[in-house]
Amino acid sequence: MVDLKQKPYNLNQSQINYVENKVKQMTLDEKVGQLFFVIGQDEDSVDIKAFIKKYQPGGMMYRPDQAQKIKREIATAQTSSQVPLFFAANLESGGNGIINEGTWFGMPLEMAATDDPHNAYELGNVAGSEARQVGANMSFAPIVDLDQNFRNPIMNTRTFGDNQQRVTKMADAQAQGLTENDIIPVIKHFPGDGVDERDQHLLSSINSLSTEDWMTSYGQIYRHFIDQGVSSIMIAHIMQPAWERQLDPGIADEDLRPASSSKLLIDGLLRNVLHFNGLTITDATPMLGYNTALPRKELLPATINAGIDMILFNKNIDEDYAAIKTAIQNGTLTIERVNEAVTRILGTKLAQGVMDSDEQTLITAPAQLDLHQADHLAAAQAAAKQAVTLVKDRDQLLPITPKKYPRIRLVVLGDTDDGGFKEGGHVTDAFKTGLEAQGFQVTLFDQRHLDFHEVFEEGVSDLQQKFDLALYVANVETASNQTTTRLNWVHLMAADAPWFLKSIPTVFVSTANPYHLFDIPSVSTFVNAYTGNQASIDATLRKLSGQEPFLGKSPVDPFCGDLTAKL
């Protein structure tokens, strides 16, 4: 049973009595509602007051929208609920995780490249400050995964890199910045993403480390945060077969489960081995990685039975609620287990200042929005200045100046909205405008309207008549529900690929993935900017032109273990 006297709650006896009495007084419908962390409702299509009255959820997660609208929706939901709600967002890279006007501060890997925890703190501080302005009280961040597989299409720049000490140091700082703004940090994704090359949105992916290797890497990270008193952990649809077999040596392969439905990984590993006493929340349950484990009507109760306290998102909400109620009524899910989960939920809300023992909402939005955007932008610019990394410059092409290379062909790869929940950076116009402001003549390669004569018949001398340097910019962002972040050349003759790079100076910049040398190892000059925001683009252009030095230190292996890429 949960111990509310111990961390991460540290409640006094009066507060404990309140929680215990409240759980006893709640109806079954009220308890079931608390188990669900539902999709943030849109006032344009739903009567939010009626929704809250009917479903009584424990929390809501919002995707970005206009600040005033989000603020109004959260206030409506909060004032309509008998028990104050958690309001969360993915504040992984800035306040843009909840509001359209929010600062896109920078991806976590960018902060890691500065090797300065202050920048990770500012990431949390800026995101927390802006989220707090609209009434949010929880962040599904920091990410504490390790970037151990460069082929993984979902983690990549969302992590603080491949070194557990750096991940811990940076995530600590980000969490502090969030906490100082009354935003509850939720670390993720237990038992650890970044090992498999696949995306848990599309299947139950696998953390394939041995128990020993897991414990000396991911396990040490989680031990640290549990010791520090982290209140909440997000549980992923990721398997950890070695630990399930360690805890149940006779388990059949077909009975292995992702953590989001594994009693062995939650009650066994997380609670009994790592001694986590706090709140557990699943990752989003519409994912295939969740739903392919069991039929959903069996899976939802199995999730609570596994030791998880809250279910993130719903499909058909009435169907999902009914699945939990039916399981309670038929004994598949005991009311004792439900009461334990609700106790953790209420205990966390009380301990983290979401409410008090009079059920008053303590974390509310200020009357007037004040996003401090100028200050936040300046902090983002300072981080970008420290982060942009020169990986190699074999032929000493840098700096690039209009005197050396007056005509630039700009080729931008990626830069699309394809893929789920991208940060939304589009870099083409920013790079073209920035280069022209420095005095370059810039021609943009158009992948959609190919010059067939050039593609099939022109040689080096023909291209030299058109440009003096080719600048490639890859903005291939990580995103949910896509299977790769590799370079994807035009399929006709790889028409946009730099076949001429041994003859015409060619510089490659990546704004969203540090691993593109795997696909273009022979390029002479390669730069990682980690984030496609304006601050990083501006810093990259200054460094390419020699106006300031490169300061970033790669927090991962950009050569992907390929020695030829270093040549």
Legacy VTK file of the C-alpha trace (Angstrom):
# vtk DataFile Version 3.0
C-alpha trace
ASCII
DATASET POLYDATA
POINTS 567 float
0.000 0.000 0.000
1.146 3.535 -0.686
2.915 5.294 2.195
1.967 8.971 2.163
4.387 9.783 4.983
7.356 8.917 2.793
8.752 10.645 -0.268
7.660 11.817 -2.717
4.582 12.850 -0.650
5.915 13.681 2.833
2.398 14.453 4.021
1.550 15.128 7.664
-1.070 13.103 9.511
-3.802 15.678 8.950
-3.209 15.601 5.211
-3.097 11.801 5.209
-6.401 11.679 7.064
-7.908 13.983 4.456
-6.778 11.764 1.561
-7.946 8.553 3.224
-11.350 10.034 4.111
-11.766 11.492 0.662
-11.124 8.108 -0.978
-13.681 6.461 1.345
-16.307 9.079 0.469
-15.873 8.968 -3.306
-18.354 7.118 -5.470
-17.199 4.412 -7.873
-17.744 6.769 -10.825
-15.605 9.427 -9.153
-12.810 6.927 -8.531
-12.874 5.621 -12.099
-12.742 9.185 -13.402
-9.608 9.938 -11.379
-7.806 7.058 -13.123
-8.077 8.769 -16.515
-5.797 11.507 -17.849
-7.986 12.486 -20.785
-7.436 14.395 -23.997
-7.665 18.165 -23.520
-11.102 19.196 -24.702
-11.683 21.908 -27.309
-14.271 24.503 -26.385
-15.219 24.863 -30.053
-16.591 21.327 -30.198
-17.315 20.253 -26.602
-19.203 21.734 -23.660
-16.249 21.491 -21.273
-18.358 22.040 -18.141
-20.695 19.206 -19.102
-17.761 16.986 -20.031
-16.095 17.470 -16.648
-19.359 16.903 -14.777
-19.982 13.643 -16.648
-16.498 12.095 -16.684
-14.794 13.678 -13.637
-11.274 12.932 -14.951
-8.148 13.116 -12.849
-6.206 15.081 -15.453
-6.175 16.522 -18.961
-3.343 16.918 -21.436
-3.413 19.725 -23.970
-1.724 20.078 -27.330
-0.670 23.592 -28.424
-3.275 26.220 -29.280
-3.680 29.955 -28.840
-2.686 31.058 -25.363
-5.911 32.822 -24.450
-7.954 29.877 -25.653
-5.906 27.304 -23.723
-6.065 29.499 -20.635
-9.853 29.764 -20.922
-10.309 26.022 -21.509
-8.162 25.061 -18.533
-9.937 27.563 -16.279
-13.335 26.262 -17.384
-12.358 22.660 -16.722
-10.699 23.428 -13.400
-13.584 25.444 -12.009
-16.051 22.765 -13.138
-14.290 19.910 -11.349
-14.955 18.918 -7.762
-11.370 17.671 -7.435
-8.675 19.904 -8.987
-7.149 18.377 -12.113
-3.652 17.836 -13.391
-3.172 19.860 -16.590
-0.185 18.617 -18.541
1.621 19.238 -21.813
4.763 17.983 -23.521
7.077 20.752 -22.346
10.111 19.002 -23.786
11.599 21.879 -25.774
9.824 25.006 -24.588
6.499 26.694 -23.984
5.544 25.865 -27.554
4.517 22.503 -26.118
1.282 24.060 -24.886
0.750 27.429 -26.623
1.316 28.548 -30.180
2.928 31.761 -28.940
5.265 29.851 -26.669
9.041 29.957 -27.039
10.590 27.072 -28.933
13.634 27.154 -26.709
15.527 24.207 -28.155
15.648 20.439 -28.218
17.179 18.666 -25.205
20.124 17.434 -27.289
20.943 21.065 -28.033
21.144 21.761 -24.305
23.402 18.725 -23.898
25.716 20.031 -26.639
26.353 23.167 -24.559
27.535 20.922 -21.704
26.099 23.565 -19.386
23.192 22.611 -17.085
22.187 26.261 -16.901
20.768 25.981 -20.410
18.726 22.929 -19.423
17.513 24.888 -16.408
16.476 27.755 -18.695
14.659 25.272 -20.919
12.597 24.185 -17.921
12.247 27.731 -16.613
11.025 29.182 -19.915
8.654 26.291 -20.618
7.383 26.292 -17.052
6.853 30.034 -16.941
4.861 30.077 -20.160
2.797 26.995 -19.250
2.038 28.448 -15.832
0.640 31.556 -17.513
-2.257 29.544 -18.948
-2.913 27.401 -15.865
-0.942 24.230 -16.592
0.554 22.437 -13.602
2.368 19.394 -15.019
5.003 18.656 -17.660
5.527 15.352 -19.418
9.266 16.037 -19.307
12.180 15.810 -18.688
13.035 12.913 -20.944
15.595 10.710 -19.204
16.101 8.179 -21.984
19.512 7.322 -23.397
20.148 7.806 -27.104
21.799 4.432 -27.631
20.606 3.682 -31.171
21.102 6.273 -33.897
18.425 4.572 -35.985
15.702 5.260 -33.409
13.257 7.617 -35.167
11.460 9.015 -32.135
14.072 9.880 -29.481
17.176 11.358 -31.112
17.298 15.112 -30.340
14.539 14.676 -27.728
17.141 13.134 -25.402
20.080 14.637 -23.549
22.374 12.191 -25.341
23.966 8.818 -24.721
25.829 9.473 -21.466
23.893 8.732 -18.277
25.783 11.281 -16.176
25.027 14.033 -18.667
21.395 12.934 -18.990
21.000 13.010 -15.215
22.716 16.373 -14.859
20.680 18.036 -17.602
17.346 16.487 -16.615
17.926 17.572 -13.008
18.380 21.141 -14.180
15.338 21.087 -16.471
13.208 19.651 -13.665
14.372 22.429 -11.342
13.336 25.080 -13.860
9.899 23.505 -14.172
9.438 23.063 -10.431
10.318 26.677 -9.677
7.337 27.624 -11.838
4.940 25.281 -10.002
5.025 22.759 -12.843
5.274 19.105 -11.771
7.975 17.269 -13.766
7.067 13.778 -14.983
10.159 11.876 -16.098
9.817 9.443 -19.010
9.826 6.846 -20.653
10.206 3.944 -18.170
11.748 1.356 -18.662
13.757 3.340 -21.200
13.529 4.292 -24.864
16.488 4.688 -27.212
17.707 1.082 -27.454
15.337 -0.244 -30.113
15.375 1.306 -33.592
11.573 1.248 -33.678
8.879 3.584 -32.355
6.521 2.556 -29.555
3.772 4.522 -31.299
3.737 1.768 -33.931
4.509 -1.384 -31.915
5.641 -2.489 -28.481
9.329 -1.682 -28.806
12.025 -3.410 -26.778
14.678 -2.334 -24.343
16.897 -5.355 -24.946
19.595 -4.675 -22.341
20.553 -7.331 -19.827
19.421 -6.733 -16.256
22.977 -5.763 -15.312
23.415 -3.357 -18.219
19.980 -1.889 -17.606
20.674 -1.348 -13.931
23.997 0.382 -14.583
22.432 2.740 -17.134
18.693 3.402 -17.085
18.413 1.937 -13.607
20.950 4.383 -12.202
19.076 7.288 -13.773
15.768 6.199 -12.253
17.391 5.482 -8.882
18.769 9.024 -8.861
15.417 10.668 -9.520
13.568 8.401 -7.107
16.134 9.260 -4.425
15.651 12.934 -5.261
11.909 12.579 -4.662
10.476 12.801 -8.176
6.715 12.600 -7.803
5.669 11.069 -11.105
6.976 8.694 -13.793
5.522 8.029 -17.235
5.342 4.362 -18.216
6.034 3.467 -21.840
4.775 0.747 -24.144
8.279 -0.690 -24.132
9.282 -4.220 -23.160
12.209 -5.152 -20.932
12.366 -8.938 -21.326
15.491 -9.478 -19.232
13.915 -8.004 -16.098
10.620 -9.835 -16.596
12.543 -13.109 -16.875
14.659 -12.199 -13.855
11.548 -11.597 -11.767
9.632 -14.584 -13.174
12.127 -17.161 -14.456
9.404 -19.411 -15.858
7.585 -16.763 -17.864
6.622 -17.826 -21.387
7.636 -15.618 -24.293
3.999 -14.960 -25.175
3.399 -13.599 -21.670
6.062 -10.892 -21.891
4.435 -7.458 -21.779
5.364 -3.836 -22.395
5.780 -1.944 -19.143
2.379 -0.267 -19.536
0.698 -3.608 -18.782
3.465 -5.497 -16.959
3.002 -6.135 -13.255
6.540 -7.519 -13.207
8.048 -4.267 -14.483
5.884 -1.918 -12.399
5.113 -3.646 -9.097
8.270 -5.720 -9.469
11.060 -3.599 -10.894
9.875 -0.029 -10.375
8.188 -0.386 -7.004
9.968 -3.291 -5.261
13.483 -3.065 -6.733
13.791 0.701 -7.263
11.396 1.574 -4.409
9.318 4.158 -6.259
6.394 5.168 -4.073
4.958 7.862 -6.339
2.483 8.335 -9.167
2.690 6.312 -12.388
1.025 7.444 -15.623
0.992 5.553 -18.905
2.196 7.051 -22.120
-0.630 7.739 -24.581
-2.855 4.666 -24.867
-4.048 5.182 -28.461
-0.554 4.004 -29.530
-0.215 0.659 -31.283
2.500 -0.246 -28.818
-0.196 -0.279 -26.141
-3.200 -1.670 -27.957
-1.513 -4.643 -29.605
-0.598 -6.222 -26.248
-4.151 -7.344 -25.367
-7.745 -6.515 -26.324
-8.346 -2.997 -25.020
-11.200 -4.006 -22.705
-8.755 -6.393 -20.981
-5.767 -4.101 -21.297
-7.137 -1.105 -19.407
-7.818 -3.084 -16.191
-4.505 -4.937 -16.661
-2.760 -1.562 -16.673
-4.179 -0.626 -13.273
-3.522 -4.135 -11.968
0.102 -3.797 -13.059
0.563 -0.990 -10.552
-0.015 1.976 -12.847
-2.237 4.695 -11.427
-3.420 6.776 -14.407
-4.297 6.008 -18.013
-3.237 8.698 -20.476
-5.802 9.441 -23.171
-8.862 7.550 -24.181
-10.308 6.129 -27.355
-14.088 5.914 -26.999
-14.265 7.397 -23.530
-17.535 5.729 -22.555
-16.209 2.361 -23.691
-12.937 2.872 -21.803
-14.667 3.890 -18.568
-17.012 0.924 -18.905
-14.052 -1.453 -19.275
-12.701 -0.348 -15.892
-16.097 -0.439 -14.172
-16.892 -3.885 -15.567
-13.527 -5.212 -14.369
-14.234 -3.887 -10.858
-17.706 -5.380 -10.845
-16.545 -8.817 -11.987
-13.530 -8.861 -9.685
-10.859 -8.705 -12.373
-9.790 -5.397 -10.863
-10.186 -5.080 -7.106
-11.542 -1.973 -5.470
-8.532 -2.118 -3.123
-6.186 -1.623 -6.075
-8.354 1.210 -7.402
-8.328 2.869 -3.986
-4.532 2.605 -3.906
-4.267 4.324 -7.292
-6.708 7.076 -6.298
-4.773 7.565 -3.049
-1.593 8.160 -5.032
-3.384 10.567 -7.368
-4.888 12.638 -4.547
-1.696 12.406 -2.500
0.320 13.762 -5.412
-2.133 16.597 -6.004
-1.924 17.534 -2.341
1.860 17.165 -2.041
2.574 19.056 -5.255
0.309 21.982 -4.477
-2.333 21.324 -7.119
-4.906 21.520 -4.335
-5.156 21.792 -0.560
-7.153 19.746 1.957
-10.110 22.072 1.434
-10.036 20.999 -2.240
-9.174 24.500 -3.339
-7.191 24.837 -6.559
-3.801 26.307 -5.670
-2.124 26.552 -9.087
-4.062 28.933 -11.308
-3.226 31.203 -14.210
-2.532 34.896 -13.515
-5.182 37.373 -14.569
-3.083 38.775 -17.420
-0.760 36.928 -19.769
2.868 38.010 -19.589
5.016 35.581 -21.560
8.292 37.535 -21.195
9.015 36.578 -24.789
11.974 38.922 -25.266
13.783 37.523 -22.225
12.988 33.966 -23.219
14.199 34.512 -26.774
17.469 35.949 -25.460
17.991 32.844 -23.323
17.284 30.617 -26.336
19.791 32.578 -28.410
22.436 32.194 -25.710
21.911 28.425 -25.653
22.083 28.159 -29.435
25.331 30.137 -29.492
26.916 27.550 -27.190
25.389 24.483 -28.840
25.986 24.532 -32.616
28.698 21.950 -33.269
31.283 21.656 -36.010
31.634 17.899 -36.464
34.208 18.044 -39.243
35.710 20.421 -41.802
38.084 18.129 -43.658
38.895 20.430 -46.562
38.755 23.615 -44.500
35.871 25.079 -46.446
34.928 27.325 -43.556
34.385 30.146 -43.160
32.095 30.669 -46.130
31.990 34.295 -47.301
30.561 36.047 -50.348
34.122 36.723 -51.478
35.069 33.020 -51.482
31.724 31.576 -52.581
29.510 34.322 -54.013
26.895 31.930 -55.415
25.321 29.305 -53.169
22.993 26.530 -54.158
20.762 25.817 -51.179
19.309 22.317 -50.954
16.890 21.696 -48.073
15.921 18.151 -47.158
12.901 17.245 -45.083
11.266 20.464 -43.859
7.791 18.924 -44.007
4.890 18.474 -41.603
4.674 14.760 -42.369
4.793 12.709 -39.153
2.955 13.185 -35.897
3.369 16.075 -33.459
6.519 17.646 -34.881
7.845 20.845 -33.396
6.897 22.495 -36.679
10.165 24.086 -37.674
10.496 25.126 -41.315
13.972 26.322 -42.133
14.060 26.959 -45.889
13.059 30.617 -45.898
15.130 31.407 -42.803
18.334 30.023 -44.304
17.749 31.622 -47.715
16.953 35.011 -46.216
19.872 34.810 -43.782
22.374 33.934 -46.499
21.132 36.700 -48.766
21.442 39.176 -45.893
25.132 38.210 -45.705
25.550 39.061 -49.380
25.325 35.645 -51.062
23.434 34.971 -54.268
21.219 32.037 -53.339
19.412 29.664 -55.671
17.083 27.115 -54.114
17.019 23.579 -55.499
13.405 22.602 -56.176
12.821 18.889 -55.604
9.272 19.129 -56.918
10.155 20.660 -60.297
13.332 18.968 -61.438
15.521 20.274 -64.240
15.791 17.023 -66.176
18.597 18.307 -68.371
20.668 19.039 -65.262
19.775 15.767 -63.583
20.582 13.524 -66.531
23.079 15.377 -68.696
24.994 18.120 -66.929
28.488 17.603 -65.532
30.729 19.360 -63.053
31.653 22.199 -65.398
27.971 22.887 -66.056
27.214 23.119 -62.356
30.254 25.304 -61.733
28.671 27.836 -64.049
25.709 27.998 -61.651
27.139 27.930 -58.118
30.370 28.074 -56.172
29.278 26.134 -53.097
26.433 23.775 -52.289
24.880 24.189 -48.853
22.762 21.249 -47.766
20.403 21.739 -44.844
18.600 18.693 -43.477
15.562 19.402 -41.331
14.410 15.811 -40.919
12.659 16.017 -37.572
11.890 13.228 -35.162
8.167 12.592 -35.003
5.714 9.997 -33.820
4.373 7.379 -36.204
7.230 7.477 -38.684
9.702 4.664 -39.126
12.884 6.525 -40.024
14.685 9.856 -39.842
17.220 8.902 -42.485
18.019 11.042 -45.523
15.506 10.308 -48.254
16.813 11.543 -51.586
14.569 12.196 -54.569
13.906 8.713 -55.888
14.578 9.647 -59.489
18.362 9.316 -59.805
18.803 10.685 -56.248
18.527 13.974 -58.100
19.099 16.164 -55.051
22.113 14.218 -53.739
25.574 15.903 -53.970
27.231 13.569 -56.458
29.624 16.442 -57.179
30.905 16.925 -53.618
34.498 15.895 -54.496
34.585 18.595 -57.175
32.461 21.478 -55.831
32.691 22.672 -52.197
29.793 21.168 -50.266
28.748 21.951 -46.698
26.105 19.968 -44.816
24.094 21.324 -41.867
21.615 19.284 -39.858
19.032 21.124 -37.795
17.136 18.118 -36.474
19.171 14.899 -36.439
22.844 14.569 -35.485
23.340 11.295 -37.360
23.121 12.169 -41.066
26.784 11.349 -41.635
25.609 7.745 -41.691
24.015 8.488 -45.073
26.534 10.996 -46.389
29.887 10.045 -44.794
32.039 11.508 -47.579
30.910 15.118 -47.173
33.758 17.439 -46.214
32.051 19.775 -43.767
29.287 18.757 -41.380
27.559 20.883 -38.730
24.941 19.878 -36.150
22.529 22.535 -34.937
20.101 20.131 -33.162
17.077 22.455 -33.409
15.328 24.135 -36.330
14.288 27.247 -34.446
15.308 30.758 -35.505
17.854 31.107 -32.711
19.753 28.034 -33.912
19.544 29.053 -37.569
20.925 32.494 -36.773
23.748 31.016 -34.707
24.600 28.533 -37.457
24.819 31.245 -40.102
27.080 33.357 -37.928
29.402 30.436 -37.312
29.483 29.306 -40.939
30.553 32.796 -41.960
33.230 33.052 -39.287
31.532 35.730 -37.202
31.789 33.593 -34.081
33.446 30.302 -33.152
31.812 26.901 -32.897
31.409 26.063 -29.207
29.231 22.953 -29.153
30.436 19.543 -27.993
28.704 16.544 -29.512
26.716 14.647 -26.846
26.444 11.578 -29.115
28.637 9.870 -31.704
27.755 11.740 -34.926
29.837 9.290 -36.965
27.582 6.391 -35.932
30.607 4.183 -35.417
31.652 4.546 -39.065
35.347 5.387 -39.267
35.047 6.405 -42.923
32.738 9.258 -41.907
35.634 10.854 -40.033
37.777 11.003 -43.157
LINES 1 568
567 0 1 2 3 4 5 6 7 8 9 10 11 12 13 14 15 16 17 18 19 20 21 22 23 24 25 26 27 28 29 30 31 32 33 34 35 36 37 38 39 40 41 42 43 44 45 46 47 48 49 50 51 52 53 54 55 56 57 58 59 60 61 62 63 64 65 66 67 68 69 70 71 72 73 74 75 76 77 78 79 80 81 82 83 84 85 86 87 88 89 90 91 92 93 94 95 96 97 98 99 100 101 102 103 104 105 106 107 108 109 110 111 112 113 114 115 116 117 118 119 120 121 122 123 124 125 126 127 128 129 130 131 132 133 134 135 136 137 138 139 140 141 142 143 144 145 146 147 148 149 150 151 152 153 154 155 156 157 158 159 160 161 162 163 164 165 166 167 168 169 170 171 172 173 174 175 176 177 178 179 180 181 182 183 184 185 186 187 188 189 190 191 192 193 194 195 196 197 198 199 200 201 202 203 204 205 206 207 208 209 210 211 212 213 214 215 216 217 218 219 220 221 222 223 224 225 226 227 228 229 230 231 232 233 234 235 236 237 238 239 240 241 242 243 244 245 246 247 248 249 250 251 252 253 254 255 256 257 258 259 260 261 262 263 264 265 266 267 268 269 270 271 272 273 274 275 276 277 278 279 280 281 282 283 284 285 286 287 288 289 290 291 292 293 294 295 296 297 298 299 300 301 302 303 304 305 306 307 308 309 310 311 312 313 314 315 316 317 318 319 320 321 322 323 324 325 326 327 328 329 330 331 332 333 334 335 336 337 338 339 340 341 342 343 344 345 346 347 348 349 350 351 352 353 354 355 356 357 358 359 360 361 362 363 364 365 366 367 368 369 370 371 372 373 374 375 376 377 378 379 380 381 382 383 384 385 386 387 388 389 390 391 392 393 394 395 396 397 398 399 400 401 402 403 404 405 406 407 408 409 410 411 412 413 414 415 416 417 418 419 420 421 422 423 424 425 426 427 428 429 430 431 432 433 434 435 436 437 438 439 440 441 442 443 444 445 446 447 448 449 450 451 452 453 454 455 456 457 458 459 460 461 462 463 464 465 466 467 468 469 470 471 472 473 474 475 476 477 478 479 480 481 482 483 484 485 486 487 488 489 490 491 492 493 494 495 496 497 498 499 500 501 502 503 504 505 506 507 508 509 510 511 512 513 514 515 516 517 518 519 520 521 522 523 524 525 526 527 528 529 530 531 532 533 534 535 536 537 538 539 540 541 542 543 544 545 546 547 548 549 550 551 552 553 554 555 556 557 558 559 560 561 562 563 564 565 566
